[in-house]
């Protein structure tokens, strides 16, 4: 067991080093800069700027030292111009935003981005074995044996254990999980070495949490917020805000750019069996964990209804085979429009159409509802808004789709998005396998 954990930790470290090298940070530290351009007077007469017209070996928005710029300018243009050595010189890529970016700002964004790794119900010391447990329930299985409902069950076991203990899971909880699930994972036969079947998950949960767990997990009245409860009274006393005690909830951060400068995107619509049942499920935030997919889940962290509800979005990134990585972000529902107030709904669809450059829903369709979610600082996509739109077409078929817009991404979010985030985003909102898409799982629940 110890050897397996050590192997997984070393694999994660090697993956981090690989992403670090690919991000260009090594090149930035070595100051390997290549450019052709002119030394020109900037709009601020107190500074000189080297305008790059050819490629840099640095990521965007990098500020280098005055000494480095003077050395490069001297090599290309001869001795510095009079007065140049007495000014502050900033070498930046030509596509840098106005005002540039400082190393301090980049570090702050990187720290904020790193803080979102893991989950609020498990301490950093438990991240390795919690990830390994979730991996055994789903990602370690052959594709033909995977069932996303078993992944939801595994996440539910972790969340229920957190609730019953009244604290975050840590390294001291590893022996209890091993006693409950370890023998099933490593005995011959069964689900296979290093894996857990659904029956083994339920059997271990009965030992770890209580014999009431299997029946409670199957009962919609005793399962909510991704947690199983021994009875309806216990569910009524549950306080979802408990997740925020050790969470990383930061202020809300809508896109700051005007609509025309934001990046807009939408995805293929997903058919749902009933628009009415779909909207009814969406209006129950405690049921959103029941729509979790293999790429992530939404867990409410506030009491009350959908409007102004905040969700912890836990995203699972299968970086390597048998090595998923957990990260999270927070979004808040900032606007809901329904057909009960058609003026507001039509206005929202018109705004979305202007942003997309095309109608938000097919012509001749009837909009039923729309829900807007706004990110908080530290979200893995940066400042953004996401809108879930439900409509019915003339033939009575109903559909749902997501329409998103976000500010142009900056490092390190842009690097993570480029190396897998974009593909995961499209799959999560319906353009991949059904088990990867929350909207497909919502359609099944409806």
C-alpha positions in Angstrom: 0.0 0.0 0.0 2.8 2.4 1.0 4.7 1.6 -2.2 1.6 2.3 -4.3 1.0 5.6 -2.7 4.7 6.5 -3.2 4.4 5.6 -6.9 1.4 7.8 -7.3 3.0 10.8 -5.5 6.1 10.5 -7.7 4.0 10.3 -10.8 2.1 13.5 -9.8 5.5 15.2 -9.2 6.8 14.2 -12.6 3.5 15.4 -14.2 3.9 18.8 -12.5 7.5 19.1 -13.7 6.4 18.3 -17.2 3.7 20.9 -17.2 6.1 23.4 -15.6 8.6 22.9 -18.4 5.9 23.2 -21.1 4.5 26.4 -19.6 7.8 28.2 -20.6 8.8 29.1 -17.0 12.2 27.5 -17.5 12.8 29.6 -20.5 11.7 32.7 -18.6 14.1 32.1 -15.8 17.0 31.6 -18.1 16.2 34.8 -19.9 16.3 33.2 -23.3 14.7 36.0 -25.2 14.8 36.4 -29.0 13.2 39.5 -30.7 13.6 41.8 -33.6 12.1 45.3 -33.2 12.9 48.9 -32.4 13.7 50.7 -29.2 10.9 53.3 -29.2 9.7 56.0 -26.9 6.6 54.7 -24.9 3.5 56.8 -24.2 5.1 57.3 -20.8 8.1 59.5 -21.6 9.9 58.3 -18.5 10.4 54.8 -19.9 11.6 53.1 -23.1 10.0 49.9 -24.4 11.4 47.3 -26.7 8.7 46.5 -29.2 8.9 42.8 -30.2 7.8 41.9 -33.7 9.2 38.4 -33.8 8.7 35.4 -31.5 9.7 35.3 -27.9 10.7 32.2 -26.0 8.7 33.4 -23.1 5.0 33.1 -22.2 2.9 36.3 -22.6 2.9 39.1 -20.1 6.5 38.7 -18.8 8.5 41.6 -17.5 12.3 41.2 -17.5 14.9 43.2 -15.8 16.4 46.6 -16.9 19.9 45.1 -17.1 18.6 42.3 -19.5 16.9 44.8 -21.8 20.0 47.0 -21.9 22.2 44.1 -22.8 19.9 42.8 -25.6 19.5 46.3 -27.0 23.2 46.9 -27.0 23.9 43.6 -28.8 21.3 44.5 -31.5 21.6 48.3 -31.8 25.0 49.1 -30.4 25.6 51.3 -27.4 22.4 52.6 -25.7 21.0 55.9 -26.9 21.7 58.9 -24.7 19.6 58.9 -21.6 18.5 55.3 -22.1 20.7 53.9 -19.4 19.2 56.4 -17.0 15.6 55.2 -17.6 13.5 52.2 -16.5 13.3 49.8 -19.4 10.4 47.3 -19.8 10.7 44.4 -22.2 7.3 42.9 -22.9 5.6 41.0 -25.7 3.7 43.1 -28.2 0.4 41.3 -27.3 0.6 42.3 -23.6 -2.4 44.1 -22.3 -2.3 47.8 -21.5 -0.5 48.4 -18.3 1.4 45.1 -18.5 1.7 42.5 -15.8 4.0 42.4 -12.9 5.7 39.3 -11.5 3.9 40.0 -8.2 0.5 39.9 -10.0 1.5 36.7 -11.8 2.5 35.1 -8.5 -0.7 36.1 -6.8 -2.8 34.6 -9.6 -0.7 31.4 -9.5 -1.1 31.1 -5.7 -4.8 31.7 -6.0 -5.0 29.1 -8.8 -3.1 26.5 -6.7 -5.3 27.0 -3.7 -8.2 25.6 -5.6 -6.6 22.1 -5.9 -8.3 19.4 -4.0 -11.7 19.5 -2.2 -13.1 21.3 0.8 -14.1 18.1 2.6 -10.5 16.7 2.6 -7.4 18.3 4.0 -4.3 18.5 1.7 -2.8 15.6 3.6 -5.7 13.4 2.5 -5.7 14.5 -1.1 -3.6 11.6 -2.2 -5.6 8.7 -0.7 -9.0 10.3 -1.4 -8.0 10.7 -5.1 -6.8 7.0 -5.0 -10.1 5.9 -3.5 -12.1 7.7 -6.2 -9.8 6.3 -8.8 -10.4 2.8 -7.7 -14.2 3.3 -7.9 -14.2 4.5 -11.5 -11.0 5.6 -13.4 -9.0 2.5 -12.7 -11.6 0.3 -14.3 -11.6 -0.7 -18.0 -13.8 1.7 -20.0 -16.5 -0.9 -20.6 -16.8 -1.5 -16.8 -17.2 2.1 -15.8 -20.5 3.4 -14.4 -20.6 7.1 -13.5 -23.2 6.3 -10.7 -20.4 4.4 -8.9 -18.2 7.5 -9.1 -21.1 9.5 -7.5 -21.3 6.8 -4.9 -17.6 7.1 -4.1 -17.8 10.8 -3.8 -20.9 10.4 -1.6 -19.0 8.1 0.7 -16.3 10.7 1.2 -18.8 13.5 1.7 -20.9 11.5 4.2 -17.8 10.5 6.2 -16.9 14.2 6.3 -20.4 15.1 7.6 -20.5 12.3 10.2 -17.1 13.3 11.6 -17.9 17.0 11.6 -14.4 17.8 10.2 -12.3 17.5 7.1 -10.8 14.2 6.3 -7.0 13.8 7.0 -4.3 11.3 7.1 -5.6 10.0 10.4 -8.7 8.7 8.5 -6.7 6.6 6.1 -6.5 3.5 8.3 -10.3 3.5 8.7 -10.8 3.6 4.9 -8.2 0.9 4.4 -9.9 -1.4 6.9 -13.3 -0.9 5.1 -12.1 -1.0 1.5 -8.5 -2.3 1.4 -9.1 -6.0 1.4 -11.7 -5.7 -1.4 -9.1 -3.8 -3.5 -6.3 -6.2 -3.2 -7.9 -9.7 -2.9 -7.9 -12.0 -5.9 -11.1 -12.1 -7.9 -13.8 -9.6 -7.4 -13.5 -6.4 -9.3 -9.8 -6.8 -10.0 -6.6 -5.6 -8.4 -6.7 -2.0 -7.2 -10.4 -1.5 -8.1 -13.7 -1.4 -6.2 -17.1 -2.6 -7.6 -20.4 -1.1 -6.5 -21.1 -3.9 -4.1 -17.7 -3.5 -2.6 -18.2 0.2 -2.2 -21.6 -0.3 -0.4 -20.2 -3.1 1.8 -17.2 -0.9 2.8 -19.5 2.1 3.4 -21.7 0.0 5.7 -18.6 -0.9 7.8 -17.1 2.6 7.7 -20.3 4.8 8.1 -23.1 2.5 9.2 -25.4 -0.2 8.0 -28.0 2.4 7.2 -25.9 3.9 4.4 -26.9 1.7 1.3 -30.6 2.2 1.8 -30.2 5.9 2.6 -28.1 6.5 -0.6 -30.8 4.9 -2.7 -33.5 7.1 -1.1 -34.1 10.5 -2.7 -35.5 11.7 0.6 -32.4 10.8 2.5 -29.8 11.9 0.0 -29.1 15.5 -0.6 -26.1 17.8 -1.2 -24.1 14.7 -2.1 -24.5 13.3 1.4 -26.6 10.4 2.7 -28.5 10.8 6.0 -29.8 8.2 8.4 -33.3 9.8 8.4 -35.2 12.7 7.0 -34.8 14.7 10.3 -31.0 14.5 9.9 -31.3 15.8 6.4 -33.4 18.7 7.6 -30.8 19.7 10.2 -27.9 19.6 7.7 -26.1 23.0 7.1 -24.5 23.1 3.7 -22.5 26.2 4.7 -20.3 23.8 6.7 -18.3 23.2 3.5 -17.2 26.9 3.6 -15.4 26.5 6.9 -12.4 25.1 5.1 -13.3 26.2 1.7 -11.6 28.8 -0.5 -14.6 31.0 -1.4 -13.4 34.4 -2.7 -15.4 37.4 -3.9 -17.5 37.0 -7.0 -15.6 37.9 -10.2 -17.8 38.5 -13.3 -16.1 39.3 -16.6 -14.6 42.9 -16.6 -14.3 43.3 -20.3 -17.3 44.6 -22.3 -19.4 42.0 -24.0 -17.8 42.6 -27.4 -14.3 41.9 -26.0 -15.3 38.8 -24.1 -14.7 35.3 -25.5 -18.1 33.7 -26.2 -18.8 30.0 -26.7 -21.7 27.6 -26.8 -22.0 23.8 -27.3 -24.2 21.3 -29.0 -27.7 21.2 -27.3 -28.6 18.1 -25.2 -32.0 16.7 -25.6 -34.0 16.2 -22.4 -37.2 14.1 -22.0 -39.2 17.0 -20.5 -38.5 20.7 -20.2 -40.8 21.0 -17.2 -39.1 18.1 -15.2 -35.6 19.5 -16.2 -36.4 22.9 -14.9 -37.9 21.5 -11.7 -34.7 19.5 -11.0 -32.6 22.6 -11.7 -34.6 24.6 -9.2 -33.6 22.1 -6.4 -29.9 22.8 -5.8 -29.6 20.0 -3.3 -30.1 17.6 -6.2 -27.3 18.9 -8.4 -24.7 16.4 -7.1 -27.0 13.7 -8.6 -26.1 15.0 -12.0 -22.3 14.6 -11.4 -20.4 13.3 -14.4 -17.0 11.7 -14.8 -15.5 15.2 -15.2 -17.0 17.0 -12.3 -20.0 17.9 -10.1 -21.8 20.9 -8.6 -22.3 20.9 -4.8 -24.4 23.6 -3.2 -22.7 25.3 -0.2 -25.7 27.5 1.0 -29.1 26.9 2.3 -32.2 28.0 0.3 -33.2 27.9 -3.3 -31.4 28.3 -6.6 -31.3 32.1 -6.9 -28.1 33.4 -5.1 -27.0 29.8 -4.5 -23.3 29.2 -4.5 -21.9 25.9 -5.8 -18.5 24.3 -5.3 -17.6 23.0 -8.7 -15.3 20.0 -8.3 -13.6 19.1 -11.5 -11.8 15.8 -12.2 -9.0 15.9 -14.7 -7.8 12.5 -15.8 -4.2 13.8 -16.4 -2.8 10.2 -16.9 -4.3 6.8 -16.9 -5.3 5.9 -13.3 -4.2 9.4 -12.2 -7.1 11.8 -11.9 -6.4 15.3 -10.5 -9.0 17.1 -8.4 -9.5 20.9 -8.6 -12.4 23.2 -7.8 -13.9 26.6 -8.3 -17.0 28.5 -7.1 -19.9 29.9 -9.0 -23.1 31.7 -7.8 -26.5 31.9 -9.5 -26.9 35.6 -10.2 -30.0 35.5 -12.5 -32.9 33.3 -13.2 -35.5 34.0 -15.9 -38.5 31.8 -16.7 -41.4 31.8 -19.1 -43.6 33.1 -16.2 -41.9 36.5 -16.9 -41.4 36.4 -20.7 -40.1 39.9 -21.0 -37.1 39.2 -18.8 -36.4 35.9 -20.5 -36.6 37.4 -24.0 -34.3 40.2 -22.9 -31.7 37.7 -21.6 -31.9 35.7 -24.9 -31.4 38.8 -26.9 -28.3 39.7 -24.9 -26.9 36.2 -25.5 -27.7 36.5 -29.2 -25.7 39.7 -29.5 -22.7 38.2 -27.8 -22.8 35.0 -29.8 -23.5 36.7 -33.1 -26.4 34.3 -33.7 -29.7 33.4 -32.0 -29.2 31.7 -28.6 -31.9 29.1 -29.4 -33.2 27.9 -32.8 -35.8 30.0 -34.6 -39.4 29.1 -33.8 -38.5 27.6 -30.5 -40.1 28.5 -27.2 -37.8 29.4 -24.3 -38.7 27.9 -21.0 -36.0 29.1 -18.6 -32.5 30.4 -18.3 -30.1 30.4 -15.3 -26.9 32.5 -15.1 -23.9 31.4 -13.0 -21.0 33.8 -12.3 -17.6 32.7 -11.2 -15.7 33.7 -8.0 -12.0 34.7 -7.9 -9.7 31.7 -8.4 -12.0 29.8 -10.7 -10.2 27.6 -13.1 -11.5 29.5 -16.1 -11.1 33.0 -14.7 -13.8 35.6 -14.6 -16.7 34.2 -16.5 -20.5 33.7 -16.8 -22.3 30.5 -17.8 -26.0 30.4 -18.8 -28.1 27.2 -18.9 -30.9 27.7 -21.4 -33.9 25.3 -21.7 -36.3 25.5 -24.6 -38.9 23.5 -26.6 -39.0 23.2 -30.3 -42.1 23.1 -32.5 -42.3 19.3 -32.6 -42.4 19.2 -28.7 -38.8 18.1 -28.2 -37.0 19.8 -25.4 -33.3 20.8 -25.2 -30.8 22.4 -22.8 -27.4 24.0 -23.6 -24.8 26.1 -22.0 -23.7 29.5 -23.3 -20.6 30.9 -21.7 -18.5 34.1 -21.9 -15.3 34.9 -20.2 -12.4 37.4 -20.2 -9.3 36.7 -22.2 -7.4 34.2 -20.1 -4.0 35.0 -18.5 -1.3 32.8 -17.0 -1.6 30.2 -15.3 -5.3 29.7 -16.3 -4.5 30.0 -20.0 -1.8 27.3 -19.7 -4.1 24.9 -17.9 -6.9 25.6 -20.4 -4.7 25.1 -23.4 -3.4 21.7 -22.0 -6.7 20.0 -21.6 -9.2 22.5 -20.1 -10.8 23.4 -23.4 -11.5 19.7 -24.4 -12.8 19.0 -20.9 -15.1 22.0 -21.0 -16.7 21.0 -24.3 -17.1 17.4 -23.0 -18.6 18.5 -19.7 -21.3 20.6 -21.4 -22.4 17.9 -23.8 -20.0 17.5 -26.7 -18.4 14.3 -25.5 -19.4 10.9 -24.0 -22.6 11.0 -22.0 -20.8 9.9 -18.8 -18.5 13.0 -19.1 -21.4 15.5 -19.5 -23.4 16.9 -16.6 -26.2 17.9 -19.0 -26.5 14.3 -20.2 -26.7 13.1 -16.6 -29.3 15.8 -15.9 -31.3 14.5 -18.9 -31.2 10.9 -17.5 -32.4 12.1 -14.0 -35.2 14.0 -15.6 
